[in-house]
Amino acid sequence: MSQITTHVLDTTQGKPAAGVIIVLEELTKENIWIKKGQGETNSDGRLPNLLSNDVQLISGTYRLVFDTAAYFKRLNIQSFYPSVSICFEVTDQTHYHVPLLLNPYGYSTYRGS
């Protein structure tokens, strides 16, 4: 399992959000976002392999960008947020789980375990 994982749940449908494209980016000292990884949620709404198991991120600011527009378009559901960006701090080499609870007109997140 990679150092950063995520899980997307579609709270409107009451089930995992499969097929959501997610990009992991790192903020450089020059205030530029650079791509560190990308993946797609599986049938259980999880992305356990965003990074290779041997990749350890340095301390810094990162963000996960979820392509919610494509997900809802595939379901033929109108939505308000074309993407969701979750910005967070990595401070050590532990595992970071960043879930997203999603619906067409809102979302929430928290640091999972």
C-alpha positions in Angstrom: 0.0 0.0 0.0 1.3 3.5 -0.8 2.1 6.1 1.8 -1.1 8.1 0.6 -4.4 6.3 0.0 -7.9 7.5 -0.5 -11.4 6.2 -0.6 -14.3 8.0 -2.3 -17.9 7.3 -1.2 -20.9 8.6 -3.2 -23.2 9.6 -0.3 -26.2 10.3 -2.7 -26.1 6.7 -4.0 -24.9 5.2 -0.8 -22.1 3.3 -2.4 -18.4 3.6 -3.4 -17.5 5.9 -6.2 -15.7 3.7 -8.7 -13.7 5.2 -11.6 -12.8 8.6 -10.1 -9.5 9.9 -11.5 -7.3 11.3 -8.8 -4.0 13.2 -9.2 -1.5 13.7 -6.3 0.5 17.0 -6.5 3.3 18.5 -4.4 3.7 22.2 -3.8 7.3 23.3 -4.5 9.2 26.0 -2.8 8.5 28.1 -5.9 4.7 27.7 -5.2 4.3 25.5 -8.3 2.2 22.3 -8.1 4.0 19.2 -9.6 2.4 15.9 -10.3 3.6 13.1 -8.1 1.1 10.3 -8.9 -2.2 9.5 -10.5 -4.7 6.7 -10.4 -8.4 5.7 -10.5 -10.6 4.4 -7.8 -11.5 0.7 -8.0 -14.9 -0.9 -7.7 -14.8 -0.3 -3.9 -14.0 3.4 -4.4 -10.5 2.9 -3.1 -7.1 3.9 -4.5 -4.5 1.9 -2.6 -1.7 2.3 -5.1 -1.4 6.0 -5.8 2.4 5.8 -5.2 4.7 2.9 -5.5 5.3 1.1 -2.2 8.9 2.2 -2.2 8.2 6.0 -2.6 8.4 8.0 0.6 7.3 11.6 0.3 9.3 14.4 1.9 7.6 16.8 4.4 5.6 19.4 2.6 2.3 20.4 1.2 0.4 18.1 -1.1 -3.0 17.9 -2.6 -5.3 15.3 -4.1 -7.4 16.5 -7.0 -10.5 14.4 -7.7 -12.1 14.6 -11.2 -15.7 14.7 -10.0 -17.1 16.2 -13.3 -16.2 13.1 -15.3 -17.5 10.8 -12.5 -20.9 12.4 -12.4 -21.1 12.9 -16.2 -20.6 9.1 -16.6 -23.7 8.7 -14.3 -25.6 11.3 -16.2 -25.9 13.4 -13.0 -25.5 17.2 -13.0 -23.1 18.4 -10.4 -21.8 21.7 -9.0 -18.1 21.0 -8.4 -16.1 19.9 -11.5 -13.2 18.9 -9.2 -12.4 18.6 -5.6 -9.0 19.6 -4.3 -7.9 18.5 -0.8 -4.7 20.2 0.3 -2.8 18.7 3.3 0.6 18.5 5.1 2.9 15.5 5.1 5.0 15.8 8.3 6.5 12.3 8.6 6.8 9.0 6.9 3.6 7.5 8.3 0.6 6.4 6.2 -1.9 9.1 5.2 -5.5 8.1 4.3 -7.6 11.0 2.9 -11.2 9.9 2.3 -13.7 11.9 0.3 -17.5 11.8 0.9 -19.0 13.1 -2.3 -22.4 14.1 -3.6 -23.3 16.3 -6.6 -23.6 19.5 -4.6 -21.2 19.0 -1.7 -18.4 17.0 -0.2 -16.5 16.5 3.0 -13.2 14.9 4.0 -11.1 14.0 7.1 -7.9 12.3 8.0 -8.6 8.6 8.1 -6.6 5.7 9.4 
